[in-house]
Amino acid sequence: MHESILLEHIYATNALLGKQVTIPPGDDMGAIQIGGEEVLITVDQLLDGVHFQLSKDPIEKIAKKAITRNLSDVAAMGGLPVAAVAAGCIPHNFRQEQAEILFDTMRNTAEKYQCPLIGGDIATGDQPLNISVTVMATMQGIPPMLRCGAQIGDMICVTGQLGGSQHSLDGYTHHLDFEPRLQVARMLATHHQHRPNCMIDLSDGLASDLAHLCRAASLSATVDEKLLPFSKTTALLADQGDHPKWKHAVSDGEDYELCFTMTPSHAEGLIANGIDGVPVTCIGMMEPYRGESIVRIRLPDKTYKDITDLGWQHIGQSEPS
């Protein structure tokens, strides 16, 4: 079973959804009209052995990620979180102290981002720890940022740095410790003159997530290796392993940065000044549709490599590739 084929099967039924559904499956959040208000909803789950390692990762960091992972989806839409609910299947050997730390940290993290945890469900079983969180958000007067909308000639921009999220450096492990880009995304979404044409958060890896933006607009993209903002961890991994820096940057996944496209004239100021103290880097350009090679990278020797299929596959692998 392949994730992309399953998703295509799911998206094929979008037209059957009622008129109250304003954003169907296929974006970072779905949306529905309730009493004249558009409510955005996202759900994500964390599974021991896939998204964290209970045997070595602190409970507090696992709990924090359970919330912030969803808030990164809210950021991708430019929204404001409203509330969250959670469900967890806890192993029989989980201690009372561990369970209380898990809940308290999830609650405190949610409240930090003005997204109170208002309900949920608990079960126990013999399987690994599994946490599922659903977050609701609103746009408060502006349209949501969507994955569709990129134009030929748009610059491809990313916030922060890329790669190495699963590996620790000086006690920091990005996929557990990251801050969702809520403020940066809101500033982008409300900037009417320089608003991006589309946006996504980088959870599956730059190559995979950029491919989503391309497919939504029926375009292709070229990324320039020399422009990629490599994390320090990425550089260390490349020095110690078999993969070049660029491969870590485009495929490690769980960067939880923003990727968006905008016209070159609008992108120049962001690249020079950043947003709210967060650096913004232009890494490539949107181009006419090329066929199967939807996303490619231009390497230092001026050759091109297809990277469309690099990145996290939720079905068929147990960790980011």
C-alpha positions in Angstrom: 0.0 0.0 0.0 1.3 3.5 -0.9 0.2 6.7 0.8 -0.2 8.8 -2.3 -2.5 6.3 -4.0 -4.6 6.0 -0.9 -4.9 9.8 -0.6 -5.9 10.1 -4.3 -8.7 7.6 -3.5 -9.8 9.7 -0.6 -9.7 13.0 -2.5 -11.8 11.5 -5.3 -14.9 11.7 -3.1 -14.4 15.4 -2.1 -17.1 16.5 -4.6 -19.7 14.4 -2.6 -19.2 16.6 0.5 -21.9 19.0 1.5 -21.8 22.8 0.8 -20.9 23.5 4.4 -17.5 22.0 3.8 -15.3 24.9 2.6 -11.9 23.2 2.6 -12.1 19.5 1.8 -9.4 16.9 2.4 -6.1 17.7 0.7 -4.9 20.8 2.6 -3.2 21.2 6.0 -6.6 21.7 7.6 -10.2 21.0 6.6 -12.9 23.7 7.2 -16.6 23.8 7.7 -19.2 26.5 8.0 -20.9 26.5 11.4 -23.4 29.3 12.1 -21.8 31.6 9.5 -18.4 31.1 11.0 -15.6 29.1 9.2 -14.0 26.6 11.6 -10.8 25.0 10.5 -9.9 21.5 11.9 -6.8 19.3 11.9 -5.9 16.0 13.5 -2.5 14.4 13.9 -1.3 11.4 15.9 2.0 10.4 17.5 3.0 6.7 17.7 5.8 5.3 19.7 8.5 4.0 17.4 7.4 6.2 14.6 7.2 9.8 15.7 9.1 9.4 19.0 11.0 6.8 21.0 9.5 6.4 24.5 12.5 4.5 25.6 14.8 7.5 25.2 12.7 10.7 24.6 11.5 12.6 27.6 7.7 12.4 28.3 7.6 16.2 28.4 9.0 16.6 24.9 6.7 13.9 23.5 3.7 15.7 25.1 4.8 19.1 23.7 5.2 17.7 20.2 1.7 16.2 20.4 0.3 19.7 20.5 2.8 21.7 18.5 2.7 19.3 15.6 -1.0 20.2 15.1 -0.3 23.9 15.6 2.1 23.8 12.7 -0.9 22.9 10.5 -2.7 25.9 11.9 0.3 28.0 11.0 0.3 26.7 7.4 -3.2 28.1 7.0 -2.3 31.5 8.7 -5.0 30.7 11.3 -5.4 31.3 15.0 -5.9 28.2 17.2 -9.0 28.1 19.4 -9.2 24.8 21.2 -8.0 21.2 21.2 -9.2 17.7 22.1 -7.0 14.7 22.6 -7.2 10.9 22.7 -4.6 8.5 23.9 -4.0 4.8 24.0 -1.7 4.2 26.9 0.3 1.0 27.4 -0.6 -1.2 30.4 2.9 -0.7 31.8 2.7 3.1 31.8 3.2 4.5 35.3 0.7 6.9 36.9 3.4 9.5 37.2 4.2 9.3 33.5 0.5 9.7 32.6 0.2 12.7 34.7 3.3 14.4 33.3 2.0 13.6 29.8 -1.4 15.2 30.4 0.0 18.2 32.4 2.5 19.0 29.7 0.0 18.7 26.9 -2.4 21.0 28.8 0.3 23.6 29.6 1.6 23.6 26.0 -1.9 24.1 24.6 -2.6 27.0 26.9 0.8 28.6 26.0 -0.6 29.0 22.5 -4.1 30.1 23.5 -5.4 26.7 22.5 -7.0 25.1 25.6 -7.3 21.4 25.8 -11.1 21.0 26.4 -11.7 17.3 26.3 -10.6 13.9 25.1 -10.6 10.1 25.7 -8.2 7.6 27.3 -7.8 3.9 26.6 -5.2 1.3 27.6 -3.9 -1.6 25.7 -0.8 -3.8 24.9 0.2 -1.6 22.0 2.7 1.2 22.0 1.8 4.7 23.3 -0.4 6.5 20.7 -1.6 10.1 21.1 -4.1 11.8 18.8 -4.8 15.5 19.0 -7.5 17.5 17.1 -7.1 21.3 16.9 -9.7 23.8 15.9 -8.9 27.3 14.5 -10.4 30.4 13.0 -9.2 32.9 10.5 -10.8 36.0 12.1 -11.5 38.1 9.0 -8.9 36.9 6.5 -9.1 34.0 4.0 -7.1 30.9 4.8 -3.8 30.2 3.1 -4.1 27.2 0.9 -1.8 24.8 -0.9 -3.2 25.8 -4.3 -2.4 29.2 -5.9 1.2 29.1 -6.9 2.0 30.9 -10.2 4.7 30.4 -12.8 7.7 32.5 -11.9 6.9 32.6 -8.1 9.9 32.4 -5.8 9.9 29.4 -3.4 10.6 30.6 0.1 11.2 28.8 3.4 11.6 29.9 7.0 14.3 28.8 9.3 16.7 25.9 8.5 16.2 22.5 7.0 17.3 18.9 7.8 18.6 16.8 10.7 15.4 17.1 12.7 15.7 13.6 14.2 19.2 14.1 15.5 20.3 15.8 18.7 22.9 18.6 18.9 23.9 20.1 22.2 20.7 18.7 23.8 18.4 20.1 21.1 16.3 17.7 18.9 14.3 19.8 16.4 11.4 17.4 15.9 10.7 17.5 19.6 11.7 21.0 20.5 10.5 23.2 17.6 8.2 26.2 17.9 5.3 26.3 15.5 5.5 29.3 13.2 2.1 30.7 14.2 3.2 34.4 14.5 5.2 34.4 11.3 2.4 32.7 9.3 -0.2 35.1 10.7 2.0 38.1 9.6 2.3 36.6 6.1 -1.4 35.9 5.8 -2.5 39.3 6.9 0.0 41.2 4.7 -2.4 42.0 2.0 0.2 43.5 -0.4 2.8 40.8 0.1 0.6 37.8 0.9 2.0 34.5 -0.4 0.1 32.8 -3.2 0.2 29.4 -1.3 1.7 27.9 1.8 2.4 24.6 3.5 4.2 23.5 6.6 7.2 21.2 6.1 6.4 18.0 8.0 7.1 15.3 5.4 10.2 17.0 4.0 10.8 19.8 1.6 10.7 17.6 -1.5 7.5 15.9 -0.6 5.7 19.0 0.7 6.8 21.2 -2.2 5.4 18.5 -4.5 2.0 19.0 -2.9 2.1 22.7 -3.8 3.1 21.8 -7.3 0.3 19.3 -7.8 -2.3 21.7 -6.4 -1.3 24.3 -9.0 -0.4 21.9 -11.9 3.1 23.3 -11.9 6.7 22.0 -11.3 9.5 23.4 -9.2 13.3 23.7 -9.3 15.2 24.1 -6.1 18.8 25.3 -6.1 21.1 23.4 -3.8 23.4 26.3 -3.2 20.4 28.3 -1.8 19.2 25.8 0.8 19.4 26.9 4.4 21.1 23.9 6.0 20.9 23.4 9.8 24.0 22.7 11.8 22.9 19.2 12.4 22.5 18.6 8.6 26.1 19.7 8.1 27.3 17.3 10.8 25.3 14.4 9.4 26.7 15.0 5.9 30.3 15.0 7.3 29.7 11.7 9.2 27.5 9.8 6.7 26.9 8.8 3.1 24.3 11.4 2.2 25.1 15.0 1.0 23.7 18.0 2.9 21.0 18.7 0.3 19.5 15.2 0.6 19.0 15.7 4.4 17.6 19.2 3.8 14.9 18.0 1.3 14.0 14.6 2.7 14.6 14.3 6.5 11.2 15.6 7.3 9.7 17.1 10.5 11.3 20.5 10.0 8.0 22.2 10.8 9.0 25.3 8.9 6.8 27.2 6.4 7.2 26.8 2.6 5.4 29.4 0.5 5.5 31.0 -2.9 5.2 34.6 -4.0 6.1 37.0 -6.8 9.9 37.9 -6.8 9.2 41.6 -6.1 7.3 40.7 -2.9 9.9 38.1 -1.8 12.9 40.5 -1.9 12.0 42.4 1.3 11.3 39.2 3.2 14.6 37.7 2.2 16.5 40.8 3.3 14.7 41.4 6.6 13.1 38.1 7.7 9.8 38.0 9.5 9.5 38.6 13.3 13.2 37.7 13.7 12.9 34.5 11.6 15.1 34.2 8.5 13.4 33.7 5.2 15.3 32.1 2.3 14.4 31.9 -1.4 15.4 28.5 -2.6 14.0 28.2 -6.1 11.3 28.9 -8.6 7.9 27.6 -9.7 7.9 26.6 -13.4 5.5 25.1 -16.0 4.5 21.5 -15.5 7.2 19.1 -16.6 5.4 15.8 -16.1 6.8 13.1 -13.7 9.7 15.2 -12.5 7.6 17.6 -10.5 10.3 18.7 -8.1 14.0 18.8 -9.1 17.1 20.1 -7.5 19.9 21.9 -9.4 23.3 20.6 -8.1 26.6 22.5 -8.0 27.8 20.8 -11.1 24.7 22.3 -12.9 23.0 18.9 -13.3 19.5 18.3 -12.2 18.1 15.5 -10.0 14.4 14.5 -9.6 13.6 14.6 -5.9 9.8 14.4 -6.1 9.6 11.1 -4.2 12.0 11.9 -1.5 10.7 12.4 2.1 8.5 10.9 4.6 6.0 8.2 3.6 3.5 7.6 6.3 2.7 4.2 4.9 5.5 1.7 4.2 8.3 3.1 6.4 8.8 3.6 10.1 10.9 6.7 10.0 11.7 9.6 7.7 13.9 8.6 4.7 
